[in-house]
Amino acid sequence: MSEAELARGIELFNNGEFFAAHEVLEDVWRASKPEDKKFFQGLTQVAVAFHHHSTGNLVGMQSVLRRAIGNLEKNAGASHPVDLQALLDALKSWCGAVEENRAPPDLPKIELKG
């Protein structure tokens, strides 16, 4: 797994370029160690979910976002380069807003740990 690729994927996501972020993060996921696969799959799914949202596919967004949260939660105790709890909190807020037909919060950001 290339840290530069991960940083690029996160940058694209944080800039709202969700499809491009998905492409980059998918490469990171494929190249990751077996024990990290679910974590990077989850990050990739987050980008896919927000791409679906950007195209108006709320059903697809909800489905993929739920799977992303599940994959990321499986890794909550592991050491990864992102602030996982902040991301999970933001994603759960989004999921709740979409499911309850409320105005969504600001777009989440993926933050690297300091």
C-alpha angles and dihedrals in degrees: 000000000000116000089205091056091048091050090048092050091049091048091052091048093048089050091054095251092132101163092050090045089053091053093051095041091049089059090050090050093050092049095045127109115266093253090055098046098097092048094052091041087056092051090049090050090052089058091047091049093053091045087056089049091051090055094047096254098136095163091055090044093054094047096049093040092055090051091047092052090049093051093046093047090055086063099044093114096044126093112255133159097247133075092254099180093053090048093048091049091052093046093050090051089052093046091051093048093050093045092049094042092241126143106277122240122246115301110278122249126214107227125197116225113259 
